[in-house]
């Protein structure tokens, strides 16, 4: 097994000079790249038909001259509302003016943008057909790192939080490596210490009680291919020692055999743990770390690349999203990353009518609250009343409650909407993608006053 010089690819730092950009991420279409608007000097965001905006957006909920972006004099940028009708929201909060930090999310009308400092040497957009959903700078740098790592024989360590897609990237590296053998994935946390040698190196028939046939083992199964070691930090010290010997010598001895065999495999390992801390505590062998980390690539959390949330959502929900639903998805921190986003989208789609945009009311209460419970929420586009809800609640506790065929807000959310909409039931219905009579049913169920009766 050839050794390559250790190379660590730092995806947290932009190389070269960086320039400020607004990255338009919603609305968009599946497969479309986000629009990039460079900020060299003062810029005006406004309606595309107005003729005065330097950043024109085709959005009828944006004022002709809506917001202004200026350098702040200290190397940063700020945004200012120019007296627009529907306001400017930065990271979910309405503001008259606000500084713009890297990755902050901006909603203007029904449009959502992300503020970025982008490197002048940012890798080009990925070709279509790759297994990655997204066009963010962070994802493009990961793909470039994978492209460079794929043809080498060096072991590769993928580091990133749970649910960030480390195995997806590992499979892509294997597919791009040109290796003729298969991709074999092993969950190291599930392999017990007593069975490690048999599982990894195989065994001969009759080698121990229950060994009724020859078993190749993971290493031989991945011959001339890639052996993916997931959750590598969970191995016991004894298992680490056995794995290290295999990595050093590139040979195995099946249980019950007397002769060793050379095995040609490329190792790709993955972990969501801090291996440096584990080494300092004596829980992970430094020599094993050195062998596994021939190259390292950090997979960013989904919260670091909000541009990709919409891309993933549109591929998962082909009928699209309402603006409020899109903003709620982008504002969420996604502690369990892509896996969590996919689960939420699948559950929400299960209670939405096929062929209609996914509305805010279909999302879990934790996501809805940041958009529904704030002052001055801009009105979303009007969506069909049946856009959310059908019989049953396959989403379990991902939605608040159900009444008949409807996904209901909580009492607190409905009370917040009543305050924000000044008791206008039609407006509440539009925000939730419901008919007015459904809103009245919820008011009655919660024992809340009918605004029309209060007016009398």
Order of alpha helices (4+ residues) and beta strands (2+ residues): beta-beta-beta-beta-beta-beta-beta-beta-beta-beta-beta-beta-alpha-beta-alpha-beta-alpha-alpha-beta-alpha-beta-beta-beta-alpha-alpha-beta-alpha-alpha-alpha-alpha-beta-beta-alpha-alpha-alpha-alpha
